[in-house]
Amino acid sequence: MTVRFLGFFFFLFLPIFASDPGLPLYTNNELIVRHNSFTLSYSETHEQARWVAYDLDLDKTYGTVKRTNRFRTDPKVATGSAELSDYKSSGYDRGHLAPAGDMKWSLTAMDESFFMSNISPQVPGFNRGIWKKLESTVRKWAGEYKKIYIVTGPVLTKSYPAIGKNNVSVPEFFYKVILDYQKPELKAIGFVLPNKKSKNMVQEYSMSIDEVEKITGINFFHSLDDAVEDSLESVYDIGQWSFH
């Protein structure tokens, strides 16, 4: 299956850039929020994160902390994050970007994952179906490949329908990019999925990092050596990744 996204193929060019090791490229005007377990770029326009970035390793997958389900505003979002009430009677799930299942290694991490800055409106069949399957697959990779780097979020490239008094945008697509940077095999893979119920297999939505960058306008791995970045982002080998 080939997934095409007409109208989304562009790069984001902005005049002033800041960089941070391990984080996507961001501008000085972006609201960067750093928590203990992940870092995010918050979009006030869309009242959700443009991206959430974090590491996940083998040890963290053995965590036993239970879900807290304590959804609440993010006190570190200076402009004010979305609120729980925005989702009430909307018909959309409060979908995690960095999933609670990846945060079982720490009560603080689990608690942080329920900040509304890490939440996005998702169709219930998507959130509880194909998105959940992708989250589980990525978590399994953290165990198999020892340590991976993950960036995830909604595709926010235009105006969208909104919910709640804070006008939380309802994205049409969500993405994840995964980098395995542990030797001997460096590899990367990306996914872009429509925000709807799907019976397809997760791998049918896989693509190169370059393709995800064109769709989202985000430069994910700019801090890597240029030659390594070009190699990892331009192609991907689905055979290097375990989907069983």
N, CA, C and O of each residue as an XYZ file, in Angstrom:
976
protein
N       0.845     -1.204      0.000
C       0.000      0.000      0.000
C       0.877      1.251      0.000
O       1.805      1.367      0.801
N       0.584      2.159     -0.880
C       1.308      3.423     -0.936
C       0.429      4.530     -0.400
O      -0.694      4.710     -0.869
N       0.913      5.267      0.565
C       0.150      6.367      1.143
C       0.658      7.672      0.558
O       1.844      7.976      0.689
N      -0.201      8.453     -0.085
C       0.201      9.708     -0.697
C      -0.499     10.861      0.001
O      -1.664     10.742      0.381
N       0.192     11.964      0.172
C      -0.366     13.120      0.863
C      -0.167     14.354     -0.013
O       0.761     15.135      0.197
N      -1.044     14.517     -0.990
C      -0.935     15.630     -1.909
C      -1.144     16.935     -1.174
O      -2.037     17.056     -0.335
N      -0.313     17.908     -1.495
C      -0.474     19.222     -0.890
C       0.343     19.425      0.358
O       0.375     20.534      0.891
N       1.013     18.383      0.852
C       1.766     18.515      2.091
C       3.272     18.573      1.861
O       4.031     18.710      2.820
N       3.719     18.471      0.611
C       5.142     18.320      0.374
C       5.853     19.672      0.344
O       5.954     20.321     -0.697
N       6.336     20.070      1.501
C       7.119     21.290      1.596
C       8.002     21.221      2.822
O       7.752     20.434      3.735
N       9.050     22.058      2.840
C       9.911     22.172      4.005
C       9.627     23.480      4.712
O       9.161     24.439      4.097
N       9.904     23.517      5.988
C       9.662     24.700      6.799
C      10.921     25.551      6.843
O      11.953     25.117      7.356
N      10.835     26.775      6.301
C      11.970     27.686      6.305
C      11.629     28.877      7.185
O      10.665     29.593      6.915
N      12.410     29.095      8.234
C      12.181     30.209      9.142
C      13.508     30.915      9.396
O      14.558     30.277      9.315
N      13.496     32.192      9.697
C      14.722     32.981      9.713
C      15.691     32.711     10.853
O      16.904     32.782     10.656
N      15.190     32.406     12.026
C      16.078     32.267     13.183
C      15.934     30.859     13.754
O      14.837     30.457     14.141
N      17.033     30.110     13.810
C      16.955     28.747     14.288
C      17.746     28.555     15.582
O      18.770     29.195     15.821
N      17.224     27.647     16.404
C      17.958     27.195     17.585
C      18.087     25.687     17.457
O      17.270     25.041     16.800
N      19.079     25.144     18.065
C      19.230     23.695     17.991
C      19.476     23.144     19.379
O      19.946     23.843     20.277
N      19.148     21.875     19.531
C      19.328     21.205     20.805
C      19.633     19.750     20.483
O      18.884     19.129     19.729
N      20.708     19.184     21.028
C      21.042     17.799     20.717
C      19.867     16.861     20.989
O      19.292     16.875     22.078
N      19.520     16.063     20.010
C      18.462     15.090     20.184
C      17.069     15.608     19.904
O      16.123     14.825     19.831
N      16.923     16.926     19.745
C      15.603     17.482     19.476
C      15.473     17.882     18.011
O      16.474     18.198     17.368
N      14.263     17.872     17.476
C      14.062     18.419     16.127
C      14.466     19.889     16.093
O      14.523     20.554     17.127
N      14.744     20.383     14.895
C      15.103     21.776     14.732
C      13.893     22.656     15.064
O      12.775     22.392     14.623
N      14.144     23.714     15.857
C      13.042     24.605     16.221
C      13.514     26.054     16.203
O      14.713     26.327     16.256
N      12.568     26.973     16.127
C      12.906     28.391     16.070
C      12.885     28.987     17.469
O      12.334     28.395     18.397
N      13.486     30.159     17.615
C      13.480     30.850     18.901
C      12.085     31.288     19.316
O      11.842     31.583     20.486
N      11.181     31.331     18.367
C       9.807     31.752     18.669
C       8.915     30.606     19.122
O       7.787     30.836     19.558
N       9.402     29.381     19.024
C       8.591     28.236     19.438
C       8.604     28.078     20.951
O       9.586     28.408     21.616
N       7.505     27.573     21.479
C       7.387     27.322     22.914
C       7.854     25.897     23.193
O       7.118     24.938     22.964
N       9.081     25.767     23.690
C       9.658     24.464     24.002
C       9.456     24.174     25.482
O       9.867     24.958     26.337
N       8.830     23.061     25.778
C       8.508     22.672     27.149
C       9.292     21.406     27.489
O       9.179     20.386     26.808
N      10.088     21.490     28.555
C      10.926     20.360     28.954
C      10.393     19.730     30.241
O      10.366     20.360     31.298
N       9.979     18.497     30.124
C       9.592     17.713     31.295
C      10.691     16.686     31.580
O      11.639     16.563     30.805
N      10.569     15.964     32.665
C      11.589     14.974     33.016
C      11.654     13.833     32.007
O      12.729     13.294     31.746
N      10.523     13.467     31.446
C      10.451     12.270     30.613
C      10.367     12.556     29.120
O      10.587     11.651     28.316
N      10.058     13.777     28.728
C       9.991     14.132     27.312
C      10.061     15.645     27.157
O       9.866     16.398     28.111
N      10.345     16.067     25.935
C      10.361     17.486     25.579
C       9.391     17.682     24.428
O       9.269     16.818     23.559
N       8.697     18.822     24.419
C       7.718     19.053     23.353
C       7.784     20.494     22.861
O       8.258     21.393     23.556
N       7.299     20.678     21.654
C       7.109     22.005     21.081
C       5.610     22.257     21.034
O       4.880     21.563     20.328
N       5.151     23.258     21.792
C       3.709     23.475     21.916
C       3.213     24.508     20.908
O       3.796     25.583     20.765
N       2.142     24.171     20.220
C       1.522     25.086     19.265
C       0.315     25.753     19.922
O      -0.698     25.102     20.177
N       0.428     27.046     20.194
C      -0.697     27.793     20.755
C      -1.836     27.879     19.744
O      -3.007     27.884     20.126
N      -1.503     27.945     18.470
C      -2.521     28.017     17.423
C      -3.425     26.793     17.436
O      -4.638     26.902     17.254
N      -2.829     25.636     17.650
C      -3.576     24.380     17.592
C      -3.845     23.770     18.967
O      -4.541     22.760     19.066
N      -3.303     24.371     20.025
C      -3.487     23.923     21.416
C      -3.119     22.446     21.618
O      -3.870     21.670     22.211
N      -1.958     22.096     21.112
C      -1.386     20.760     21.299
C       0.063     20.818     20.837
O       0.496     21.815     20.260
N       0.798     19.767     21.087
C       2.203     19.741     20.697
C       2.363     19.508     19.198
O       1.629     18.720     18.602
N       3.342     20.209     18.587
C       3.742     19.910     17.210
C       4.555     18.622     17.193
O       4.422     17.800     16.286
N       5.398     18.461     18.209
C       6.153     17.233     18.364
C       6.447     16.983     19.835
O       6.529     17.910     20.641
N       6.602     15.710     20.162
C       7.038     15.267     21.486
C       8.211     14.314     21.256
O       8.092     13.364     20.482
N       9.340     14.561     21.921
C      10.550     13.779     21.698
C      11.035     13.159     23.001
O      11.012     13.798     24.053
N      11.473     11.909     22.917
C      11.975     11.220     24.109
C      12.732      9.957     23.720
O      12.590      9.439     22.613
N      13.541      9.477     24.661
C      14.246      8.209     24.513
C      13.455      7.105     25.214
O      12.765      7.345     26.205
N      13.571      5.907     24.681
C      12.984      4.742     25.347
C      13.984      3.605     25.249
O      14.420      3.242     24.157
N      14.349      3.038     26.410
C      15.332      1.958     26.389
C      14.770      0.691     27.027
O      13.650      0.672     27.538
N      15.571     -0.353     26.983
C      15.150     -1.671     27.459
C      14.698     -1.629     28.909
O      13.654     -2.187     29.245
N      15.466     -0.977     29.774
C      15.131     -0.940     31.196
C      13.768     -0.291     31.443
O      13.008     -0.730     32.306
N      13.471      0.761     30.675
C      12.205      1.471     30.877
C      10.992      0.616     30.500
O       9.896      0.826     31.019
N      11.189     -0.337     29.606
C      10.066     -1.182     29.192
C       9.636     -2.152     30.293
O       8.573     -2.766     30.200
N      10.457     -2.290     31.332
C      10.116     -3.178     32.445
C       9.372     -2.445     33.562
O       9.128     -3.027     34.619
N       9.017     -1.208     33.350
C       8.334     -0.433     34.386
C       7.006     -1.039     34.811
O       6.347     -1.723     34.029
N       6.620     -0.782     36.054
C       5.392     -1.367     36.601
C       4.413     -0.323     37.131
O       3.407     -0.676     37.745
N       4.700      0.962     36.899
C       3.822      2.024     37.390
C       2.481      1.965     36.658
O       2.438      1.835     35.435
N       1.403      2.059     37.409
C       0.054      2.003     36.836
C      -0.340      3.354     36.227
O       0.181      4.401     36.611
N      -1.262      3.307     35.279
C      -1.816      4.531     34.694
C      -2.448      5.384     35.798
O      -3.106      4.873     36.704
N      -2.226      6.694     35.692
C      -2.842      7.590     36.671
C      -4.159      8.170     36.174
O      -5.051      8.468     36.968
N      -4.282      8.334     34.838
C      -5.485      8.930     34.232
C      -5.790     10.312     34.796
O      -6.948     10.730     34.829
N      -4.758     11.020     35.238
C      -4.943     12.350     35.828
C      -4.691     13.427     34.768
O      -3.710     14.168     34.823
N      -5.609     13.484     33.806
C      -5.514     14.493     32.751
C      -5.644     15.886     33.366
O      -6.536     16.137     34.177
N      -4.735     16.795     32.965
C      -4.785     18.143     33.520
C      -3.954     19.090     32.664
O      -3.141     18.653     31.850
N      -4.165     20.380     32.853
C      -3.412     21.373     32.096
C      -1.931     21.287     32.431
O      -1.545     20.846     33.514
N      -1.114     21.716     31.482
C       0.342     21.678     31.667
C       0.792     23.018     32.247
O       0.686     24.041     31.571
N       1.292     23.034     33.484
C       1.696     24.295     34.121
C       2.905     24.949     33.466
O       3.175     26.124     33.714
N       3.639     24.213     32.634
C       4.813     24.769     31.983
C       4.494     25.448     30.652
O       5.373     26.063     30.048
N       3.262     25.345     30.196
C       2.863     26.039     28.971
C       2.426     27.442     29.369
O       1.318     27.630     29.871
N       3.285     28.415     29.151
C       3.065     29.782     29.641
C       1.797     30.405     29.081
O       1.147     31.209     29.750
N       1.443     30.035     27.851
C       0.250     30.623     27.222
C      -1.031     29.900     27.635
O      -2.127     30.317     27.262
N      -0.895     28.826     28.396
C      -2.042     28.031     28.807
C      -2.305     26.911     27.825
O      -2.503     27.156     26.635
N      -2.307     25.681     28.316
C      -2.540     24.532     27.443
C      -4.034     24.269     27.293
O      -4.861     24.921     27.932
N      -4.362     23.312     26.446
C      -5.740     22.855     26.340
C      -6.207     22.343     27.700
O      -5.392     22.044     28.573
N      -7.518     22.244     27.871
C      -8.087     21.782     29.127
C      -8.890     20.509     28.909
O      -9.305     20.202     27.791
N      -9.097     19.782     29.982
C      -9.859     18.537     29.916
C     -11.268     18.793     29.384
O     -11.817     17.975     28.645
N     -11.841     19.914     29.757
C     -13.208     20.241     29.348
C     -13.340     20.426     27.838
O     -14.436     20.295     27.292
N     -12.233     20.730     27.162
C     -12.291     20.902     25.709
C     -12.742     19.631     24.998
O     -13.318     19.688     23.911
N     -12.478     18.493     25.615
C     -12.778     17.214     24.985
C     -14.157     16.670     25.375
O     -14.631     15.703     24.779
N     -14.790     17.276     26.357
C     -16.066     16.766     26.852
C     -17.129     16.793     25.759
O     -17.365     17.824     25.128
N     -17.764     15.645     25.546
C     -18.849     15.483     24.564
C     -18.418     15.826     23.141
O     -19.259     16.146     22.301
N     -17.119     15.763     22.864
C     -16.628     16.091     21.533
C     -16.695     14.909     20.573
O     -16.709     15.083     19.354
N     -16.735     13.704     21.139
C     -16.693     12.502     20.314
C     -15.283     12.023     20.038
O     -15.093     10.992     19.393
N     -14.278     12.766     20.524
C     -12.880     12.394     20.299
C     -12.227     11.895     21.586
O     -12.537     12.358     22.683
N     -11.322     10.945     21.421
C     -10.522     10.470     22.546
C      -9.451     11.494     22.889
O      -9.020     12.270     22.036
N      -9.028     11.488     24.154
C      -7.855     12.242     24.578
C      -6.643     11.371     24.264
O      -6.169     10.614     25.112
N      -6.149     11.489     23.034
C      -5.102     10.598     22.547
C      -3.716     11.041     22.970
O      -3.332     12.190     22.755
N      -2.963     10.132     23.573
C      -1.586     10.434     23.967
C      -0.680     10.534     22.747
O      -0.849      9.794     21.778
N       0.277     11.446     22.797
C       1.345     11.501     21.812
C       2.494     10.625     22.311
O       2.799      9.605     21.692
N       3.140     11.006     23.425
C       4.026     10.074     24.115
C       3.130      9.198     24.980
O       2.562      9.690     25.955
N       2.985      7.911     24.654
C       1.991      7.077     25.328
C       2.299      6.784     26.783
O       3.460      6.686     27.180
N       1.243      6.645     27.572
C       1.403      6.283     28.980
C       2.127      4.953     29.118
O       2.843      4.728     30.094
N       1.939      4.068     28.137
C       2.608      2.765     28.177
C       4.110      2.847     28.112
O       4.797      1.906     28.509
N       4.649      3.972     27.609
C       6.103      4.163     27.556
C       6.637      4.800     28.830
O       7.847      4.964     28.982
N       5.742      5.161     29.745
C       6.134      5.923     30.933
C       5.956      5.143     32.234
O       5.913      5.734     33.314
N       5.855      3.832     32.134
C       5.629      3.000     33.315
C       6.855      2.870     34.208
O       6.788      2.258     35.275
N       7.968      3.439     33.778
C       9.228      3.319     34.520
C       9.335      4.307     35.667
O      10.243      4.194     36.490
N       8.427      5.276     35.743
C       8.513      6.301     36.778
C       7.141      6.899     37.027
O       6.395      7.154     36.082
N       6.800      7.126     38.292
C       5.526      7.751     38.615
C       5.487      9.176     38.062
O       4.448      9.638     37.589
N       6.630      9.869     38.127
C       6.693     11.227     37.572
C       6.454     11.202     36.071
O       5.695     12.015     35.543
N       7.104     10.268     35.383
C       6.934     10.151     33.938
C       5.494      9.830     33.584
O       4.933     10.417     32.659
N       4.896      8.908     34.309
C       3.499      8.549     34.066
C       2.599      9.756     34.272
O       1.706     10.021     33.466
N       2.835     10.480     35.344
C       2.023     11.648     35.663
C       2.156     12.715     34.579
O       1.169     13.339     34.191
N       3.387     12.923     34.091
C       3.621     13.928     33.059
C       2.928     13.579     31.745
O       2.525     14.467     30.994
N       2.792     12.294     31.474
C       2.201     11.894     30.195
C       0.732     12.294     30.082
O       0.167     12.269     28.989
N       0.107     12.667     31.209
C      -1.298     13.068     31.196
C      -1.487     14.583     31.177
O      -2.611     15.066     31.321
N      -0.401     15.338     31.001
C      -0.555     16.764     30.744
C      -1.275     16.939     29.408
O      -1.006     16.203     28.459
N      -2.179     17.899     29.328
C      -2.955     18.093     28.115
C      -2.093     18.554     26.944
O      -2.530     18.486     25.795
N      -0.890     19.017     27.212
C       0.048     19.361     26.140
C       0.495     18.124     25.368
O       0.943     18.237     24.227
N       0.380     16.957     25.970
C       0.773     15.685     25.364
C      -0.432     14.938     24.789
O      -0.336     13.766     24.426
N      -1.547     15.625     24.713
C      -2.809     15.006     24.294
C      -3.311     15.677     23.017
O      -3.126     16.877     22.817
N      -3.947     14.882     22.160
C      -4.461     15.390     20.891
C      -5.782     14.683     20.585
O      -5.942     13.514     20.936
N      -6.740     15.371     19.934
C      -8.032     14.735     19.619
C      -7.862     13.620     18.590
O      -7.390     13.848     17.476
N      -8.254     12.422     18.984
C      -8.142     11.276     18.091
C      -9.474     10.549     17.987
O     -10.206     10.411     18.968
N      -9.768     10.092     16.788
C     -10.952      9.273     16.564
C     -10.815      8.021     17.430
O      -9.760      7.387     17.415
N     -11.858      7.644     18.188
C     -11.733      6.494     19.093
C     -11.212      5.229     18.419
O     -10.356      4.543     18.978
N     -11.713      4.911     17.230
C     -11.266      3.702     16.538
C      -9.806      3.764     16.130
O      -9.154      2.729     15.989
N      -9.289      4.966     15.940
C      -7.870      5.156     15.626
C      -7.020      5.017     16.882
O      -6.050      4.260     16.901
N      -7.386      5.749     17.931
C      -6.629      5.752     19.179
C      -6.540      4.364     19.802
O      -5.491      3.963     20.306
N      -7.642      3.643     19.760
C      -7.708      2.328     20.418
C      -7.355      1.190     19.470
O      -7.342      0.023     19.863
N      -7.071      1.537     18.220
C      -6.776      0.526     17.217
C      -5.377      0.644     16.661
O      -4.412      0.260     17.323
N      -5.247      1.177     15.433
C      -3.969      1.193     14.730
C      -2.909      2.015     15.457
O      -1.734      1.649     15.446
N      -3.311      3.138     16.098
C      -2.345      3.960     16.848
C      -1.798      3.189     18.045
O      -0.601      3.238     18.329
N      -2.673      2.482     18.741
C      -2.251      1.659     19.881
C      -1.308      0.546     19.422
O      -0.337      0.223     20.106
N      -1.605     -0.041     18.252
C      -0.742     -1.088     17.717
C       0.642     -0.543     17.400
O       1.650     -1.200     17.660
N       0.688      0.658     16.839
C       1.985      1.264     16.537
C       2.754      1.560     17.820
O       3.959      1.317     17.887
N       2.079      2.076     18.828
C       2.726      2.341     20.117
C       3.326      1.068     20.693
O       4.453      1.079     21.188
N       2.582     -0.025     20.630
C       3.064     -1.303     21.167
C       4.252     -1.820     20.371
O       5.198     -2.370     20.936
N       4.199     -1.642     19.061
C       5.299     -2.072     18.204
C       6.575     -1.302     18.535
O       7.649     -1.893     18.648
N       6.459      0.008     18.689
C       7.623      0.832     19.006
C       8.189      0.465     20.373
O       9.406      0.423     20.550
N       7.321      0.200     21.331
C       7.762     -0.201     22.666
C       8.520     -1.530     22.592
O       9.515     -1.716     23.292
N       8.056     -2.444     21.755
C       8.747     -3.714     21.569
C      10.133     -3.492     20.971
O      11.088     -4.179     21.331
N      10.235     -2.535     20.062
C      11.542     -2.233     19.463
C      12.524     -1.713     20.501
O      13.719     -2.000     20.417
N      12.046     -0.962     21.468
C      12.933     -0.463     22.525
C      13.558     -1.633     23.273
O      14.714     -1.565     23.690
N      12.794     -2.699     23.440
C      13.320     -3.883     24.095
C      14.286     -4.660     23.216
O      15.308     -5.157     23.689
N      13.962     -4.760     21.948
C      14.791     -5.539     21.029
C      16.091     -4.833     20.665
O      17.140     -5.467     20.556
N      16.016     -3.499     20.476
C      17.174     -2.749     19.986
C      17.877     -1.962     21.093
O      18.783     -1.172     20.827
N      17.448     -2.189     22.337
C      18.091     -1.659     23.557
C      17.792     -0.187     23.840
O      17.524      0.173     24.986
N      17.833      0.667     22.817
C      17.506      2.075     23.039
C      17.127      2.723     21.721
O      17.824      2.568     20.718
N      16.010      3.456     21.728
C      15.572      4.152     20.532
C      15.165      5.579     20.887
O      14.876      5.900     22.039
N      15.152      6.410     19.870
C      14.743      7.805     20.014
C      13.454      7.990     19.216
O      13.365      7.561     18.066
N      12.466      8.624     19.823
C      11.137      8.721     19.231
C      10.707     10.181     19.169
O      10.864     10.922     20.139
N      10.171     10.585     18.037
C       9.497     11.877     17.919
C       8.117     11.595     17.350
O       7.988     10.871     16.363
N       7.094     12.156     17.961
C       5.725     11.848     17.556
C       4.843     13.073     17.699
O       5.141     13.976     18.481
N       3.761     13.103     16.945
C       2.847     14.238     17.043
C       1.806     14.242     15.944
O       1.750     13.321     15.130
N       0.982     15.274     15.918
C       0.008     15.458     14.854
C       0.642     16.212     13.686
O       1.612     16.946     13.874
N       0.106     16.035     12.501
C       0.517     16.842     11.359
C      -0.295     18.133     11.404
O      -1.515     18.118     11.234
N       0.396     19.250     11.634
C      -0.264     20.551     11.779
C       0.279     21.512     10.727
O       1.233     22.247     10.983
N      -0.320     21.503      9.561
C       0.195     22.299      8.449
C      -0.829     23.273      7.873
O      -0.534     23.986      6.914
N      -2.037     23.310      8.455
C      -3.079     24.189      7.921
C      -4.118     24.409      9.016
O      -3.869     24.099     10.181
N      -5.273     24.940      8.649
C      -6.372     25.103      9.602
C      -7.189     23.812      9.658
O      -7.313     23.094      8.666
N      -7.743     23.532     10.839
C      -8.509     22.307     11.035
C      -9.779     22.604     11.821
O      -9.867     23.637     12.484
N     -10.769     21.708     11.754
C     -11.912     21.826     12.674
C     -11.393     21.789     14.107
O     -10.339     21.209     14.369
N     -12.119     22.398     15.029
C     -11.631     22.492     16.408
C     -12.728     22.115     17.394
O     -13.916     22.144     17.075
N     -12.294     21.761     18.605
C     -13.223     21.404     19.676
C     -12.926     22.250     20.911
O     -11.804     22.720     21.104
N     -13.958     22.436     21.749
C     -13.785     23.087     23.042
C     -13.618     24.590     22.967
O     -13.434     25.164     21.894
N     -13.688     25.217     24.143
C     -13.577     26.674     24.216
C     -12.193     27.169     23.827
O     -12.030     28.327     23.443
N     -11.189     26.290     23.925
C      -9.825     26.672     23.551
C      -9.503     26.389     22.085
O      -8.379     26.607     21.632
N     -10.500     25.903     21.352
C     -10.328     25.638     19.917
C      -9.139     24.715     19.639
O      -8.178     25.091     18.968
N      -9.233     23.516     20.168
C      -8.206     22.495     19.958
C      -8.394     21.887     18.575
O      -9.439     21.304     18.287
N      -7.397     22.020     17.728
C      -7.486     21.505     16.361
C      -7.610     19.981     16.351
O      -7.013     19.291     17.178
N      -8.388     19.474     15.408
C      -8.531     18.030     15.214
C      -7.708     17.635     13.988
O      -8.152     17.864     12.863
N      -6.535     17.054     14.171
C      -5.643     16.740     13.053
C      -6.218     15.652     12.140
O      -7.023     14.821     12.561
N      -5.782     15.687     10.892
C      -6.171     14.656      9.932
C      -5.206     13.483      9.943
O      -5.575     12.363      9.589
N      -3.955     13.743     10.356
C      -2.917     12.717     10.354
C      -2.047     12.838     11.601
O      -1.926     13.909     12.196
N      -1.444     11.711     11.980
C      -0.462     11.666     13.061
C       0.787     10.940     12.555
O       0.718     10.118     11.642
N       1.922     11.262     13.166
C       3.177     10.665     12.715
C       4.008     10.167     13.887
O       3.825     10.596     15.026
N       4.918      9.261     13.588
C       5.999      8.860     14.496
C       7.247      8.649     13.656
O       7.183      8.101     12.555
N       8.376      9.087     14.182
C       9.664      8.725     13.593
C      10.500      8.075     14.680
O      10.495      8.510     15.831
N      11.211      7.034     14.301
C      11.987      6.244     15.260
C      13.415      6.105     14.754
O      13.651      5.763     13.596
N      14.352      6.374     15.633
C      15.778      6.250     15.313
C      16.411      5.239     16.256
O      16.374      5.399     17.476
N      16.988      4.205     15.679
C      17.797      3.246     16.445
C      19.253      3.654     16.260
O      19.840      3.424     15.202
N      19.830      4.259     17.288
C      21.189      4.784     17.163
C      22.192      3.992     17.985
O      23.247      4.512     18.347
N      21.873      2.735     18.282
C      22.805      1.856     18.970
C      23.537      0.992     17.949
O      22.901      0.336     17.124
N      24.857      0.987     17.996
C      25.621      0.150     17.087
C      25.317     -1.314     17.384
O      24.955     -1.647     18.512
N      25.458     -2.206     16.385
C      26.132     -1.969     15.106
C      25.213     -1.483     13.980
O      25.706     -1.046     12.940
N      23.914     -1.548     14.161
C      23.000     -1.252     13.050
C      22.228      0.031     13.312
O      21.259      0.029     14.071
N      22.650      1.121     12.692
C      21.910      2.369     12.789
C      20.798      2.351     11.756
O      21.024      2.020     10.592
N      19.596      2.708     12.187
C      18.479      2.694     11.242
C      17.392      3.638     11.721
O      17.332      4.001     12.896
N      16.535      4.028     10.793
C      15.436      4.939     11.121
C      14.240      4.606     10.252
O      14.378      4.090      9.143
N      13.062      4.911     10.776
C      11.828      4.640     10.048
C      10.774      5.645     10.481
O      10.796      6.121     11.616
N       9.862      5.966      9.593
C       8.790      6.900      9.911
C       7.428      6.322      9.565
O       7.310      5.371      8.794
N       6.403      6.924     10.158
C       5.018      6.523      9.908
C       4.143      7.769      9.868
O       4.335      8.688     10.664
N       3.192      7.805      8.956
C       2.137      8.812      8.962
C       0.825      8.072      8.761
O       0.651      7.336      7.790
N      -0.108      8.284      9.708
C      -1.367      7.557      9.696
C      -2.545      8.527      9.709
O      -2.505      9.531     10.420
N      -3.586      8.246      8.941
C      -4.797      9.077      8.988
C      -5.542      8.877     10.298
O      -5.580      7.772     10.839
N      -6.123      9.936     10.795
C      -6.841      9.907     12.072
C      -8.227      9.284     11.883
O      -9.254      9.958     11.964
N      -8.216      7.984     11.631
C      -9.462      7.245     11.451
C      -9.204      5.763     11.705
O      -8.061      5.306     11.699
N     -10.273      5.035     11.924
C     -10.159      3.603     12.172
C      -9.578      2.916     10.953
O      -9.913      3.260      9.819
N      -8.705      1.944     11.186
C      -8.061      1.244     10.077
C      -7.884     -0.232     10.409
O      -7.595     -0.603     11.546
N      -8.063     -1.055      9.396
C      -7.816     -2.494      9.537
C      -6.489     -2.878      8.898
O      -6.140     -4.057      8.845
N      -5.753     -1.888      8.416
C      -4.459     -2.157      7.786
C      -3.412     -2.546      8.821
O      -3.589     -2.323     10.019
N      -2.330     -3.124      8.345
C      -1.203     -3.421      9.206
C      -0.357     -2.160      9.393
O      -0.301     -1.300      8.514
N       0.289     -2.066     10.535
C       1.077     -0.886     10.870
C       2.106     -0.576      9.784
O       2.278      0.582      9.404
N       2.787     -1.603      9.286
C       3.864     -1.380      8.329
C       3.384     -0.772      7.006
O       4.194     -0.253      6.237
N       2.101     -0.830      6.740
C       1.577     -0.241      5.509
C       1.657      1.286      5.528
O       1.525      1.926      4.485
N       1.871      1.870      6.704
C       1.982      3.316      6.832
C       3.423      3.775      7.000
O       3.673      4.945      7.291
N       4.380      2.854      6.819
C       5.791      3.195      7.006
C       6.326      3.940      5.800
O       5.820      3.797      4.687
N       7.362      4.740      6.037
C       7.996      5.537      4.989
C       9.341      6.040      5.486
O       9.694      5.838      6.648
N      10.081      6.684      4.620
C      11.375      7.245      5.012
C      11.178      8.496      5.867
O      10.110      9.109      5.848
N      12.210      8.863      6.610
C      12.159     10.083      7.416
C      12.028     11.305      6.513
O      11.324     12.255      6.855
N      12.702     11.288      5.361
C      12.569     12.401      4.419
C      11.109     12.641      4.053
O      10.670     13.788      3.964
N      10.360     11.566      3.840
C       8.956     11.702      3.469
C       8.143     12.315      4.612
O       7.277     13.159      4.385
N       8.434     11.879      5.844
C       7.723     12.448      6.992
C       8.067     13.927      7.147
O       7.203     14.737      7.481
N       9.326     14.275      6.905
C       9.740     15.679      7.006
C       9.006     16.540      5.985
O       8.613     17.665      6.293
N       8.819     16.025      4.780
C       8.108     16.768      3.745
C       6.641     16.983      4.133
O       6.067     18.037      3.860
N       6.052     15.988      4.761
C       4.643     16.071      5.156
C       4.441     17.005      6.345
O       3.463     17.750      6.389
N       5.357     16.969      7.305
C       5.192     17.729      8.547
C       5.886     19.085      8.537
O       5.494     19.983      9.282
N       6.909     19.245      7.704
C       7.717     20.458      7.739
C       8.674     20.506      8.895
O       9.147     21.586      9.252
N       8.982     19.360      9.502
C       9.855     19.290     10.676
C      11.173     18.618     10.291
O      11.172     17.587      9.619
N      12.296     19.198     10.716
C      13.618     18.622     10.507
C      13.987     17.834     11.767
O      14.346     18.428     12.784
N      13.901     16.533     11.708
C      13.986     15.706     12.909
C      15.406     15.473     13.419
O      15.659     15.632     14.613
N      16.329     15.104     12.549
C      17.637     14.626     13.006
C      18.775     15.534     12.551
O      19.829     15.048     12.140
N      18.573     16.824     12.619
C      19.550     17.785     12.124
C      20.876     17.750     12.874
O      21.901     18.168     12.335
N      20.870     17.256     14.117
C      22.093     17.266     14.926
C      23.045     16.131     14.573
O      24.180     16.111     15.050
N      22.604     15.189     13.749
C      23.480     14.110     13.320
C      24.495     14.623     12.309
O      24.271     15.644     11.660
N      25.594     13.923     12.180
C      26.541     14.203     11.110
C      25.788     14.183      9.783
O      24.943     13.316      9.561
N      26.092     15.134      8.901
C      25.324     15.296      7.664
C      25.256     14.015      6.835
O      24.197     13.664      6.314
N      26.367     13.333      6.717
C      26.400     12.109      5.912
C      25.516     11.025      6.528
O      24.801     10.314      5.822
N      25.577     10.912      7.858
C      24.755      9.920      8.563
C      23.285     10.292      8.446
O      22.433      9.440      8.195
N      23.000     11.582      8.631
C      21.617     12.045      8.530
C      21.040     11.755      7.149
O      19.930     11.237      7.030
N      21.786     12.086      6.120
C      21.302     11.867      4.752
C      21.035     10.392      4.489
O      20.039     10.036      3.860
N      21.925      9.541      4.971
C      21.787      8.103      4.757
C      20.569      7.545      5.486
O      19.804      6.761      4.924
N      20.397      7.954      6.739
C      19.293      7.429      7.547
C      17.931      7.952      7.092
O      16.930      7.242      7.182
N      17.896      9.186      6.608
C      16.619      9.818      6.304
C      16.114      9.550      4.898
O      14.908      9.590      4.655
N      17.012      9.280      3.980
C      16.599      9.185      2.586
C      15.965      7.848      2.227
O      15.097      7.783      1.356
N      16.389      6.797      2.886
C      15.849      5.462      2.598
C      15.566      4.735      3.899
O      16.084      5.097      4.956
N      14.745      3.716      3.809
C      14.526      2.850      4.966
C      14.319      1.431      4.467
O      13.831      1.214      3.358
N      14.691      0.481      5.286
C      14.555     -0.934      4.954
C      13.609     -1.563      5.957
O      13.978     -1.803      7.106
N      12.398     -1.828      5.521
C      11.398     -2.371      6.439
C      11.822     -3.728      6.985
O      11.352     -4.160      8.038
N      12.720     -4.399      6.256
C      13.207     -5.689      6.722
C      14.085     -5.616      7.935
O      14.332     -6.633      8.584
N      14.578     -4.400      8.268
C      15.409     -4.222      9.461
C      14.573     -4.120     10.736
O      15.110     -4.164     11.842
N      13.266     -3.984     10.574
C      12.383     -3.758     11.718
C      11.443     -4.937     11.919
O      10.867     -5.454     10.961
N      11.296     -5.352     13.150
C      10.473     -6.507     13.468
C       9.025     -6.104     13.683
O       8.730     -5.284     14.553
N       8.111     -6.679     12.888
C       6.699     -6.359     13.015
C       5.875     -7.569     13.486
O       4.645     -7.517     13.460
N       6.517     -8.627     13.904
C       5.769     -9.826     14.298
C       5.130     -9.627     15.673
O       4.458    -10.526     16.177
